[in-house]
Amino acid sequence: FAAGYQQALALIGTLLNLVIAVWIFSATVDGTRYAQQAGLWPAPFGITLMVDGLSALMLLASGVLGFAGVLYSMGTLDARASMNYYPLMLFLLMGVNGAFLAGDLFNLYVFFEVMLMSSFALLTLGGQIGQINGGIRYVLLNLLASSFFLMAIAVIYGSVGTLNMAQLAQRMDSVPPSVQLLAGGLLFIAFGTKAGIFPLYFWLPSSYHTPHPAITALFGGMLTKVGIYSLYRVFPLVFAIQIAEWQTAILILAGLTMVVGGFGAMAVNTMRRVLSYHVISQVGYMIMGLGLAAGSDLTLATFGLAAGIIYALQHMLVKTALMMAGGAAEMDAASGSLLSSQMAGLSGRRPVLAVLFFVAAMSLAGIPPSSAFLSKLGLLQGAVMGGHWTMAAVAMFTALITLMSMVRLWQHAFWGKPSEVVNRVSPLQDLAKSRFIYAPIALLLVISLSMGIFGGSVFNWTQRAATHALDRAGYIETVAPMDEIPFAGAYGE
């Protein structure tokens, strides 16, 4: 009874969260931005919550994932496991939403820690040896990233006297370049670790394959995008000079992240480890969008960042769907190894799952008319327009590796003669449970394909979001005109 009660509350809560996210998106789709001062304390003294085109899109995507995640868990989790899953999942969703709304660095850090606490508990839910080992790696590297984040906060507050992002955008240019370099570098390491960029990605493939598939699916689609969002939000707003100087380095890191993730996926032989490495390779495309946004041409910067935002949004949907389908395949085969005979011939036993997995795999690879094709095409066009030919070549090469890896997954897991394994227990054998497994996968794929088919409208939304992310003056004016507030920083006038 208690498990069903928690399940019902989680379903209602995530549905309400999705409705609110849709309402916020509809309120900002015309370009309007909103700021809320918690407790009516004016900025920068109080806690500022800020929503614009970028944060509204990310809230909408996380709302969809939260609702789909609850549906999927209803078909895959048993009563005992679900007792702890739903409260932790809602706690995680709160941290993600808070990070997308935070208007100051300290509260962004707080919501990062909320995510870390809940994700570590989810990762080790079940207490298996592999989960504990993966959880230790996960928490140690993420605590290291949190330490860099705290050091950056200390440097910034000691130098500027505030952590409010709007006020930082006003005053960071008055800080000596060496201090800007130190603060920006520390934040880039912190956010880059959360995002899983090269060479800070080691925690991800060693931990994401260890928990229950319902948890892996939620992690794969959601967690790294908070790091990506933070890079998109903080650096164009506060460290515009730094990212302009670091453009070449950012693009190099993007290329290395793509290639290392792609080759890593080809080197491993378990379903969810392959998909975990593809999280890394696809993060490279999102970092590529940040690199394109660092250029001096504002039109090209907006175009490149808009393509990166589309990539992040579609990856949240497609990767979650792919993780769900891959997890269901593992549970049905009672094995995750691509070398196991139990993984062969799943298309014969589970044709619906085979179709869903194939559509998700081809969407990740960027086959038209998927939304990944739209975003990759935009990134390639931006790279060519900016003269970054090497980056464009690396992106195309990684897309080819991704396609090869997806074909390999399909060949090993779904093709061939169905294996006969006695006494297999699978939630897909239960008609009621299989509906809860197939429905969220289909929902995410329909939304993703719709983004590709109606790409013009989606690109308009993401271009507006990119414009907001690059518009420092508009962000400052929305939060509050703060020219009259005295400056208490060490380098103030």
N, C-alpha and C positions, 0 to 999 in steps of 0.2 A: 504493500500500500504506500509506504513512504517513498519508494523508488518511483512509482507512478505519479505521486504528488509532485515530486521534484521535476519529473519529466514534463508534466502539464504546465508547471510554472515556467520552466525553461522555454517551452514552446510559445507560451503567451508572451513572455518577456522579450524573446527575440523577434516575435512578430510585431510587437509594439515598437521595438527599437527600429525595425525596418520601416514601419509607417512613419516614424519621426524623421528618419533619414530621408525618406522620399519627400516629406514636407520641407525639410531644410533644403534639399536640392531644388525643389520647385520655387522656393523663395529666393534662391541665389542664381537661378539659371539665366536671369536677365542681366547679370553682372553686379547685382547688389551685394554688399558685404555687411556683416553684422558683428558687433563686439558687445559682450556682456561683462560688466564689472561685478564680480561676485561680492555680495554683501554691500553693494553700492559704494565700495571704496574706489575712488578714482585711480586710474593708471597714473604712475607706475606703482602706487603703494599697495593696491589690492591685486587679486588674482584676475587676470584677464582671460576670457574665453573668446576666441576669434573664429569666425567661419566665413569662408569665401568660396570661390569656384573650386579651388584645389581641395580644401578640406571637405567640402560638401560631397564631391565625387568619391573621396576615400571613405567617408562615412557611409555613403550609399553602398559601396562595394562590400565593406565589412558587415553592414547590416544584412545583405544578401547571404554572405558566407555564414554568419551566425545562425540564421534561420535554416539554411540548408544543412549546416552541421548538426543541428538538433534532430532534423528529420533522419539524417543518415545514422546518427547514434541510436535512434529508436529501432532501427533494423539490425544493428550490429552489436550493441552492448547488452550484456546480460544484466539482471536486476542488481547483482552485487556490485559490479563495476560502475553502473550508472549512479549509484548512491553518492559517489564522490565526484563523478565527472561533471554533472550539471552545475553545481555551485562554482566549481573551479573554472568551467568554461565561461560562465557569466562574469566572473571576476576578471578573466582574461579579456573578454569583450569590453568591459568597462575601461581597462587600461588602454586598449587600442583606441577606443573612441576619445578618451581623454587626451591621448597624445596628438590626435588629429585636431583637437580644439585648443590645445594649450597656447597661450599667448606670451608666455615667459619661459626662460630656459629651466628654471628650477622646477616648475610644475611639469615640464616635459620630462625632466629627470625622474620626478616622482611617479609619473605614469609608466615610464620605462621599468621602474622597479616593481610596480604593480604587475606588469606583464611578466617580469622575470620570476616573481614569486609563484604566480599561478601556473606559468608554463613549466617551471621545474617540478611542481607537484603533479601536474598532468603527465609530464614525461616519465616520472617514476611510478605512476599509478599502476599497481600490480606487484611491484617489488621484485621483479625478475632480475637476475644478475646482469643481463644485457642492458636492461633499462637503467639500473643503478650506474653502470659504467658509462653509458651514454649521458646520463643526467649529470654525473660529476664533470665530464668534459664540458658539457653545455653550461653549467652554472659557473665553473671556474673562468672560462673565457668571457662569458658575459659579465661576470663581476669585474674582470679586468677592464672591459669596455666601460663599465659604470665608473670605475676609478678614474679613467681618463676623462670621462664626462664631468665628474666632480672637480678634477683639477682644472679643467677648462672653465667651469663656473667660478672657481676661486680666482683664477687669473682675470676673468672678465669683470667680476664684481669689484675686485681690488683696483682695477684700472679705470672702469667706467662708472662704477657706483650704482649700477642697476642691472637687472636681468630681464626686464621687460623688452620684448623683441622690437616693439615700435621705437622705444627710446634708444635701444642699441643701434637700430638703423640710423637714427639721427646722429649718434655720437661716436660710433666706432671709427669713423674716418679721422677723428682728432687724436686717436691713440697712436703711439709710435708704431711703425711698420713691424718691428721685431715682436712687439706684444701681439699685434694682429696675427702675425705668422704663428706664434706659439698657441694662441687661443684657437685659431682656425684649424691648425694641425691636430690639436688634441680632440676637437669636436669631430673632425673628419675620421680620425681613428675610431672614436666611440661609435659614430653612426655607421661607419663602414663595417665595423665588426657586427653590429646588429643586422646590417643588410647582407652580410656574407660575401663581401668583395675580396678579391685576391690582394694579399696573401692571408686574410683574416677569416677565412671560411672554414677552417678545420673542424670547428665544433658542429657544423651542420650535417655533413654526411655521416659522422660518427654517432649521431644521436637521433636524427629524424626517423630512422627505420626501426627503432627499438620499441616505441609505445604501441598502443592499439591503433589500428588504421583510422578510426574516427578522430583520434588526436593528431596523427600524422597529417591527415587531410587539412585540418584546421591550421596547423603550424605551417605547412607548405604554402598555403595560399595567403596567409595573413601576416605572420610575424616579420619576415624580412622586409615587407612593404612599409612597415613603420619606420625602419631605418632609412629606406628610400625616401619616404615622405619627409623625414627630418632633414635630409640632405637638400631636397628640393625647396623646403621652406626656409631653412636657416641661412644657407650660403648665398642665394641670390639677394636675400633681404639684408643680412648683416655683414657678409663677407664678399660683397660683389667684386671688390678689387682683387681679393685672393684667388677666387675661382677664375678670374680672367688671366691671372698670372700662372695658374696651375692647369690651364686648359689641356696642354699637351700631356702632362702627367696624368690627368683624369682620364683622358682618352686611352692612354697606354694601360692604365689599370683596368679600364672597361674591356679592352681587347684581351688582356691576360685572364680576366675573370671568365669571359666567354670561352676561351680555348681550354683553360684548365678544367672548367666544369664539363665541357663537352667531351674531352678525352677521359675524364674521370668516369663519366657515364658509360663509356665504351669499355672501361677496364673492369667494372664490377659485374657480378652475376646474380644479384638478387633484385627482385622487382622494385622494392621501395628505395633501395640504395641507388639504383639507376635514376629513379625519379628525383631523389634528393640531390644528386649531382646536377640534374637539369635545373633545379632551383637556382644553383650557383651560376650556371651558364647564362640563364635568362636574366639574372640580376645585372650581368654585364651590359645588356642592351639598355637597361634603365640608367646605369651609370653613363652610358654613351649619350643619353639624352641630357644629362647634367653637363657633360663636357661640351655638347653643342650649344647649350644655353650660356656657356661662359664666353662666347664670342662677343666682339664689339658691335656687330650688326644686330640691332634689337629685333628686327623682323626675323632674321635667321635664328636668333636665340629663342624667340617665342615659338617658332615653328619646331625647332629641335626639342624643346622642353615639352611641347604639346604632344609630340610623337612618343616621348618617354613616358608621359602620363598615361597615354592610351595603352602603352605596353604594360605598365604596372597594373592598370585596371583589368585588362584582359587576362594577364597572367594570374591574378588573384582568382578569377573565375575558372580558367582552364586548368591550372595546376591543381586546384582543389578538386575539380571533377576527375582529373586523372589520378590523383591520390586516392580518391574514393573508389574508383573503378579498379585500380591496382590492388588496393586493400581487400576489396571484395573477391578479387581473383585469388589472392593469397589465402583467404579464409576458405574459399571453396575447394582449393587444391590441397589445403592443409600443408602448404609449403610456399616459401617465397623464392626459392632458388630456381633460376632459369635453367639450370642443368638437371633439375629433378624431373623424372618422368611424370610426376603428378601434375606438373604445370602445363603439360602438353595437351593440345586438343580442347582447350576450354571453349572454343567457338562451337564445338559440337554439343557440349553439355549446357552452356549458357549463351545462347545466341544473342539475347538482348544485351547482356554485359559486353559481349564481343563487339557489337556495333557501337555501343557507347564509348568503350575504350578506344576503338579505332578513330571515331570522330574527334575525341579529345586529343589523341596522339597526333593526328594530322593538324589539328588546330594549333597545338604547341609548336609543331614544325613550321607553321606559317603557310599552309596550303590554302589557296583561295577557296571560298570567300571568307575565311576565318578572320577574326579581328587581329590575330597575330600577324597575318599578311599585311593588313592595313598599317599596323604600327611599325613593322619592319620596313615596309616600303617608305614610310615617312622618315624613319631614321636614316635609311640609305640615301634618300633624296636630300636630307639635311646635310649629311656627310659630304656628298658630292658638291652641293651648293657651296659648302664651306671650304672645299678643297682638301678634305681629309680622305684621300683615296685609299690609303692603307687601312684606315678604320673601316671603310666601306667593304674592303676585301675581306677583312677579318670577320665582319658581321655576316657576310655571305657564306664564308667557309664554315662558321659555326652553325648557320642554318642548315647546311648540308650535313654536318655531323649529327645534328639533332634529328634530322629526317632518317639518317642511317640507324641511329640508336632506337628510334621509335619502330622502325621496320624490324629491327632485331628483337625488340620486346614482343612484338606481335607474332613473329615467327616462332619464338621459343615458347610463349605462353598460350597462344590461341590457335596456332596452326597445327596441322598434323592430325594423327589419329587420336581420338579421345582415350585417355588412360582409364583403367579400371582399378579403382582403389576401394577396398571393402570398408564398410562401416564409417564412411566419411560423414561428418556432421557439418553442415553448412547452413548459415542463415538463409541462403538463397533457395533452400529446399522448402522453406516456409513461405507460402504465398503472401501472407500479411507482412512478414519482415522484408521480403524481396521488394515489395512496393515502396517501402520506406528507404530502401537502398537505391533503387533505380530512379525514383522520382527526383531527389535532389541533384543527382548527376545530370539527368535530362534537363532540369530547370537551369542549371548553370551553363550547360552547352547551348541551350536555346538563347539565353541572354547573350552569350559570347558570340554566337553566329549572327544574332541580330545586330550586334555592334559592328560586325564586318559588313553586313548587307546595307545597313543604314549608316555607313561610315562618314558621310558628309555631316550629318547632324552631330555625331559623336565627336568628330574632329573640331567642330565649332565649339562644343562644350569644353573640350580639353584645351583648345586655344585660348578660350576665355580664362580657364584656370591657370594656364601658363602666363597669361598677361597679368593676372592678379599676383602670381608668385614673383614676377619680375618688377612689379610696380611698388617701389619702396614708398613713394609719396602717398599713394592711395592707401596703403596699409597703415601708415602713421596717422593719416587723417581720420581713418575709420576708428582706430582705437581711441584716440583723443588728441587734439592739438595740445602739445606739451611744451611749447616754447617758453611759457611763463614759469615752468618748474625749474628751480635752481639746480645746478649741476654740482654733485658732490664728489665726482671722480678725481683721481689723482692727476689726470691730464686735462681737466676742464679749464675753461677760461675764467 
